Amino acid sequence: MSESDSAKLAAVAWIHEQMDRHALTLDDLVAAGCFDKVPAPAVESSRKAAPEAGADVASAKVAKAAKANGAPRPLYRNALGQSWDGEGEYPDWLQRAVNAGQSIEFFRVE
């Protein structure tokens, strides 16, 4: 088993543990928007267009597509589910984390 597979299994175990601890169901997560996603072709086509830029281009395309759909797409999210679409000033939760020395990239969801 690769290190990546081990990390995925550990993440899944942690998620199950947190769901049990907080009595969360899959329906609760769906209702909270945890699985809202712009269709994959927008991300894939952006990666094909500029593979060396990869994630940055993909994130920009995803954000642009979300704006076109009228809903801002969160680009950053913390463990409590608070999110920010990258527009305007940092929200309080993110500013506090950055002031405490945490990298903003730690919170990037895409």
RODOFI-46210 format. One line per 4 residues: number of its first residue (from 1); their letters; for each residue x, y negated, z negated of N, C-alpha, C. Coordinates in steps of 0.2 Angstrom, whole numbers, plus 5000, padded with zeros to 4 digits. Each point is the difference from the previous one (the first is absolute). Last residue first. Layout:
BEGIN
NUM	a	X/Y/Z/X/Y/Z/X/Y/Z | ...
! end
This chain:
BEGIN
110	evrf	4953/4882/5015/5001/5003/5007/5007/4998/5002 | 4992/4994/4979/4996/5007/5001/5001/5002/5007 | 5015/4985/4981/4998/5000/5006/4996/5007/5001 | 5012/4992/4980/4993/5000/5000/4997/5000/5007
106	feis	5023/4999/4996/4998/5005/4996/4993/5001/5000 | 5011/4982/5010/5000/5006/5004/4997/5006/4996 | 5006/4979/4990/4993/5000/5003/4999/5006/5004 | 5017/5000/4979/5000/4999/5007/4993/5000/5003
102	qgan	5007/4995/4974/4998/5005/5004/5000/4997/5007 | 5005/4987/4980/5006/5004/5003/4998/5005/5005 | 4986/4984/4987/5003/5005/4995/5006/5004/5003 | 4987/4984/5013/5003/4996/4995/5004/5005/4995
98	varq	4986/5010/5015/5006/4997/5004/5004/4996/4995 | 4979/5008/4992/5005/5006/5001/5006/4997/5004 | 4983/4984/4996/5003/5003/4993/5005/5005/5002 | 4988/4993/5018/5005/4995/4998/5003/5002/4994
94	lwdp	4982/5013/5007/5007/5001/5004/5005/4995/4999 | 4979/4998/4989/5003/5007/4998/5006/5001/5004 | 4987/4980/5005/5003/5000/4993/5004/5007/4999 | 4998/4994/5026/4995/5000/4994/5003/5001/4994
90	yege	5011/4988/5021/5000/5006/4997/4994/5000/4994 | 4997/4983/5021/5005/5001/4995/4999/5007/4997 | 4992/4998/5025/5000/4995/4994/5005/5002/4995 | 4994/5021/5014/4998/4993/5002/5000/4995/4994
86	gdws	5003/5025/5000/5006/4996/5002/4999/4993/5002 | 4984/5017/4990/5001/5001/5007/5006/4996/5003 | 4994/5012/4975/5001/4994/5003/5001/5001/5008 | 4990/5013/4975/5003/5000/5006/5001/4993/5003
82	qgla	4995/5019/4978/4999/4993/5002/5004/4999/5006 | 4998/5020/4987/4996/4999/5006/4999/4993/5002 | 5014/5010/4982/4994/4999/4998/4995/4999/5006 | 5023/5003/5003/4998/5006/4997/4992/4999/4998
78	nryl	5008/4984/5019/5004/5002/4994/4996/5006/4997 | 5004/4988/5026/4995/5003/4995/5004/5002/4994 | 5001/4987/5027/5004/5001/4993/4994/5002/4995 | 4994/4995/5022/5007/5002/5002/5003/5002/4994
74	prpa	4973/4998/5008/5005/4999/4995/5007/5003/5002 | 4980/4989/5015/5003/5007/4999/5006/4999/4995 | 4976/4985/5007/5007/5000/4999/5003/5007/4998 | 4978/4996/5015/5002/5001/4994/5008/5000/4999
70	gnak	4988/4996/5021/4997/4995/4995/5002/5002/4993 | 5008/5009/5022/4994/5003/4998/4996/4996/4994 | 5021/4993/5009/4995/5000/5005/4993/5003/4999 | 5018/5001/4984/4997/4993/5001/4995/4999/5005
66	aaka	5012/5020/4998/4995/5000/4995/4997/4993/5000 | 5017/5004/5015/4994/5004/5002/4995/4999/4994 | 5021/4991/4996/4997/4996/5006/4993/5004/5001 | 5014/5010/4985/4997/4994/4997/4996/4996/5005
62	vkas	5012/5019/5008/4994/5002/4995/4997/4994/4997 | 5020/4996/5013/4994/5002/5004/4994/5002/4996 | 5020/4995/4988/4997/4994/5003/4994/5002/5005 | 5012/5018/4990/4996/4996/4995/4997/4994/5003
58	avda	5014/5012/5014/4994/5004/4999/4996/4996/4995 | 5021/4992/5005/4996/4999/5005/4993/5003/4999 | 5016/5005/4984/4999/4992/5000/4995/4999/5006 | 5008/5022/4998/4995/4998/4995/4999/4993/5000
54	gaep	5015/5007/5020/4995/5004/4996/4995/4997/4995 | 5020/4993/5015/4997/4996/4995/4995/5004/4996 | 5012/5011/5018/5005/4997/4995/4997/4996/4995 | 4986/5008/5018/5002/5005/4995/5005/4998/4995
50	aakr	4982/4989/5016/5006/4998/4997/5002/5005/4995 | 4982/5005/5014/5002/4993/5003/5007/4998/4998 | 4989/5019/4990/5002/5001/5007/5003/4994/5003 | 4989/4998/4980/5006/5003/4999/5004/5002/5006
46	ssev	4978/4990/5000/5005/4995/4998/5007/5004/4999 | 4981/5013/5005/5003/4996/5006/5005/4995/4998 | 4990/5013/4983/5005/5004/5004/5002/4996/5006 | 4984/4990/4985/5007/5001/4997/5005/5004/5005
42	apap	4978/4997/5007/5003/4993/4999/5007/5001/4997 | 4986/5020/5002/5003/4997/5006/5003/4994/5000 | 4988/5010/4981/5007/5002/5001/5003/4997/5007 | 4979/4988/4986/5002/5006/5004/5007/5001/5002
38	vkdf	4994/4988/4977/4999/4998/5007/5002/5006/5005 | 4991/5002/4974/5006/5000/5005/4998/4997/5006 | 4992/5007/4973/4999/4995/5006/5006/5000/5004 | 4997/5012/4979/5002/5003/5006/4998/4996/5006
34	cgaa	4997/4993/4977/5007/5003/5000/5001/5003/5007 | 4980/4988/4990/5004/4998/5006/5007/5003/5001 | 4981/5003/4983/5005/4994/4998/5004/4998/5006 | 4985/5018/5002/4996/4994/4999/5004/4994/4998
30	vldd	5010/5022/5003/4998/4997/5006/4996/4994/4999 | 5007/5011/4981/5006/4997/5004/4998/4997/5006 | 4984/5011/4987/5002/4994/4997/5005/4997/5004 | 4993/5021/5007/4995/4995/5001/5002/4993/4997
26	ltla	5013/5019/4995/5001/4998/5006/4996/4994/5002 | 5002/5002/4975/4998/5005/5005/5003/4997/5006 | 5006/4996/4973/4999/4997/5006/4998/5006/5005 | 5007/4997/4975/4994/5003/5002/4998/4997/5007
22	hrdm	5021/4997/4987/4995/4995/5001/4993/5002/5002 | 5018/5016/4998/5001/4995/4994/4994/4995/5000 | 5002/5014/5019/4998/5004/4994/5000/4995/4994 | 5010/4992/5019/4993/5001/5001/4996/5003/4994
18	qehi	5024/4998/5000/4996/4994/4998/4993/5000/5002 | 5013/5019/5005/5000/4999/4993/4996/4994/4998 | 5003/5005/5022/4995/5004/4997/5000/4999/4993 | 5017/4989/5011/4993/4997/5002/4994/5005/4997
14	wava	5022/5007/4998/4999/4994/4996/4994/4997/5001 | 5006/5019/5013/4999/5002/4993/4999/4994/4996 | 5006/4995/5022/4993/5003/5000/4999/5002/4993 | 5021/4993/5003/4996/4994/5001/4993/5003/4999
10	alka	5017/5016/5001/5000/4996/4994/4995/4994/5000 | 5003/5012/5020/4997/5004/4995/4999/4997/4993 | 5013/4989/5017/4993/5000/5001/4996/5004/4995 | 5023/5001/4999/4998/4993/4998/4992/5000/5001
6	sdse	5011/5019/5008/5000/5000/4992/4997/4993/4998 | 5004/5002/5023/4994/5004/4998/5000/5000/4992 | 5018/4989/5009/4994/4996/5001/4994/5004/4998 | 5021/5011/4998/4999/4995/4995/4994/4996/5001
2	sm	5000/5024/5010/5004/4994/5001/4999/4995/4994 | 4998/5028/5001/4996/4994/5000/5004/4994/5000
! end
